[in-house]
Amino acid sequence: MQAAAASGGGRVREAERAGLERLRWEIGEKNKRIRELEMVRDVFERRIALRVK
């Protein structure tokens, strides 16, 4: 098992690095979307608050 990992170690590391990079990008995109949705939510909350008054 270790011999197989050692022989392809460079490629595995590159693949892992690429996978982590992709996941970090996805997390960043999801965080942007969360912030957008939070802003929309805040706008709706303010509109509701103004209507209630």
One Martini backbone bead per residue (centre of mass of N, CA, C, O) as a GRO file, in nm:
protein
   53
    1MET     BB    1   0.059   0.062  -0.023
    2GLN     BB    2   0.306   0.253   0.013
    3ALA     BB    3   0.437   0.205  -0.263
    4ALA     BB    4   0.210   0.329  -0.432
    5ALA     BB    5   0.223   0.609  -0.301
    6ALA     BB    6   0.525   0.668  -0.362
    7SER     BB    7   0.522   0.641  -0.678
    8GLY     BB    8   0.261   0.866  -0.691
    9GLY     BB    9   0.308   1.120  -0.509
   10GLY     BB   10   0.314   1.366  -0.700
   11ARG     BB   11   0.033   1.326  -0.829
   12VAL     BB   12  -0.128   1.324  -0.571
   13ARG     BB   13  -0.051   1.602  -0.475
   14GLU     BB   14  -0.158   1.753  -0.718
   15ALA     BB   15  -0.449   1.654  -0.693
   16GLU     BB   16  -0.494   1.757  -0.409
   17ARG     BB   17  -0.432   2.052  -0.466
   18ALA     BB   18  -0.652   2.088  -0.680
   19GLY     BB   19  -0.887   2.009  -0.496
   20LEU     BB   20  -0.845   2.227  -0.283
   21GLU     BB   21  -0.869   2.467  -0.472
   22ARG     BB   22  -1.158   2.406  -0.561
   23LEU     BB   23  -1.285   2.414  -0.278
   24ARG     BB   24  -1.205   2.704  -0.211
   25TRP     BB   25  -1.362   2.829  -0.442
   26GLU     BB   26  -1.641   2.721  -0.363
   27ILE     BB   27  -1.652   2.855  -0.088
   28GLY     BB   28  -1.629   3.144  -0.191
   29GLU     BB   29  -1.887   3.138  -0.363
   30LYS     BB   30  -2.080   3.064  -0.131
   31ASN     BB   31  -2.016   3.313   0.044
   32LYS     BB   32  -2.117   3.519  -0.157
   33ARG     BB   33  -2.409   3.413  -0.169
   34ILE     BB   34  -2.470   3.452   0.128
   35ARG     BB   35  -2.431   3.759   0.133
   36GLU     BB   36  -2.650   3.823  -0.074
   37LEU     BB   37  -2.887   3.693   0.086
   38GLU     BB   38  -2.852   3.868   0.338
   39MET     BB   39  -2.916   4.135   0.197
   40VAL     BB   40  -3.197   4.063   0.104
   41ARG     BB   41  -3.311   4.003   0.382
   42ASP     BB   42  -3.262   4.289   0.497
   43VAL     BB   43  -3.447   4.437   0.303
   44PHE     BB   44  -3.706   4.289   0.379
   45GLU     BB   45  -3.704   4.362   0.677
   46ARG     BB   46  -3.723   4.669   0.634
   47ARG     BB   47  -3.988   4.671   0.475
   48ILE     BB   48  -4.156   4.544   0.697
   49ALA     BB   49  -4.097   4.753   0.917
   50LEU     BB   50  -4.225   4.993   0.759
   51ARG     BB   51  -4.516   4.870   0.734
   52VAL     BB   52  -4.577   4.837   1.041
   53LYS     BB   53  -4.550   5.149   1.119
   0.00000   0.00000   0.00000
